[in-house]
Every structure is written in structure tokens, then in C-alpha cells.
Amino acid sequence: MFSLKKLIGLEKEKKFRVAIFGSARVKNNDVTYKRVRYLANMLGKNNIDIVTGGGPGLMRAASEGHKIGSKNTGALSIGIGIKLPWEQKFSKTIEYKKQFNIFSQRLDEFMLLSNAVVVAPGGLGTLLELFYTWQLVQVHHICHIPIILMGDTWSGLLKWIRKEPLRRKYLDKMDFNLVFHVKTPKQAMKIIEESHEHFVKGGRSFCYNYNKYKLK
């Protein structure tokens, strides 16, 4: 597990990181597993850290792919776990680990460390992570980071949001446009690369989540 000193060091380090959310139930022969693994591999090759829940399924797919891709770059794989009634072990390919007892605290840690978010298919936990991120960007509690929905599974949800909340003006079109829907890892990577380039150019006015969203 992290020492407190190491954790604070990573939080303050101004390095671009991508959070990858997704189901713990997806098996390694599933096409979605392979796509997440491929995306994480590309991130590792580009010296971009990843942050996941650290567990099985798509979280393991991400850490496996990233470990291979980062072999020559030194990019880090960070696991932010949650204590559950049933045991969920950290993947062996996670380099740095921290476990929380409370979901909201865990989500705050994701927001503090991440500069882009990729949401792969998943269940209630993944939906919680998606909407928590989306809400914080909407109300400017964190930086305007890209929220990328990857895969066909999101088409129905986005259609419903357009048909119901958006049509009824429960949210603005600008809020809806905060998310990007892509089909492939390469499409996700293109968005991430553009955001990473903006991050690197930075400047005094660039918003780092550590400055915008400090945990109290």
C-alpha cells in the first residue's frame, strides 16, 4: 500500500494520468477486455500513467496492458481499491495501491489524480464513477477533463438522456456535450493525445486537478 508520504507526492506531481473505469466481471476472452488492454498498452507506450480500481475484470485488463506498454517508459499504474463485503484482490500488475472503506472518498482520490477519464462497459459501480465525474465537471469542481465513453453499450444511455432529461431541459446541451462517445481504443486515444498535448503546453492558467480539487 502507499505510504502517506508517497501518496501526497503522487497527488502533487503534475503528471498527466488517465482513469479507466469498467466492470470487474468481464473475462479475459471478452472483446471488451482486449480493447481496454490495448488502450492501456498505448497509454503506457506514451508514458501516460493510469489509475484504476485495481481489481479484476477490465481493471486488470488495463493494468496488464499498461505494464507491457510502459516497459520502456516508466509510466505508473495506480490502483485505488474499495473494501467490499466480498474479497476483491488487487491485480498483480498494479504498481501502487491504496484501499478505501468509503466509496465517496475513493472517488475523490480518482478525481484528484486523473486528467482524463475513460469509461468502459460496467454496472452500478461504473455508472457511479461516470456520473460523479460528469457532475463535478459540470459544476466546475474539477477541471474540464475529457470524459470518454468507450464501446457500443453507451448508445442506449445517451439516447435516453437526449430523449428525457435533455429534452425536458433538466440539463443543458453544453452539459451533455461534456462527454465523448467512441467505439474503439484508437478513437479514445486520439482524444487523450489532444488533451495530453494541451496539458504539456500548460502555462500558468492551466488547471491541474490538484489545485482545483484539494481533499479537505
Secondary structure, DSSP 8 states (H G I E B T S, - for coil): ---HHHHHHHHHS---EEEEE--S---TTSHHHHHHHHHHHHHHHTT-EEEE--SSTHHHHHHHHHHHHTTTT---EEEEEE--SS-----TT-SEEEEESSHHHHHHHHHHH-SEEEE-S-SHHHHHHHHHHHHHHHTTSS----EEEESGGGHHHHHHHIIIIITTTSS-HHHHTTEEEESSHHHHHHHHHHHHHHHHH--TT---HHHHS---
